Amino acid sequence: MENSAPLTDPLPLFFHEASKKVLYVAHGPSPLIFSIYFEDITSHVAITEGPVMQPTTHPFGLCTGVSTLSEDAVRRALGQTRVLEPGIFEAIFSLWTDFCDAVAERVHEGEELGHVFKTTWVFEDAADVDLHDQPAAQRRDAVA
């Protein structure tokens, strides 16, 4: 049996017509299926281009769902999809898949999903960072 695409190519985005959701299968020890309404992602183009300041949750964290292939409904829905061609929304879908990959990585490391959605791509308080600190090579106490 010959494959038309290399086995290591990333999976495409999928579109579920009945629910109007975009589905993304994230990598990891247990594949996670992320979903977002097509309208949600295309209406947030202007405000989702980077991290947000705490305590605000990134818009992707507010409107993205996640499931596993162990759920019958998810497997059925995935079977009813077609490949989505992002077209003019390619950049925003790329950001969303990056967000999903970051969430998947943290979940696979054992973090709680709710916390991960609230804090992924959110800048934490950096009040304890001294931006005027000398590089280690210039400090007297630096270990050579």
C-alpha angles and dihedrals in degrees: 000000000000123000120219093212128043113261091238097056113116116256117256124241114267129216122212105204098196094056097028088230130142114222128204126187108215123207124247144098088299113027112237121208113217122195137189133170110257089229092053094055096042093047092053097054094116097047105039102063096109149349122317130220120260133287090033117092114226111255090243088059090055099049105030122098128197132204139161133239089247089079114089093213091054093051090047092048092048089053090055096055135101127211111272119225103205095203111172090003094060094112095051092045089051089054091048093051089048088053091049092049090051091050092047092051093052093045091051088051088059105262118144112260097229092052091046093053090049096049108032111113091005119128111232124219108282097185091127093059116100105213090191095055114132118247113261092251091061098046118096093219093054115121112238 
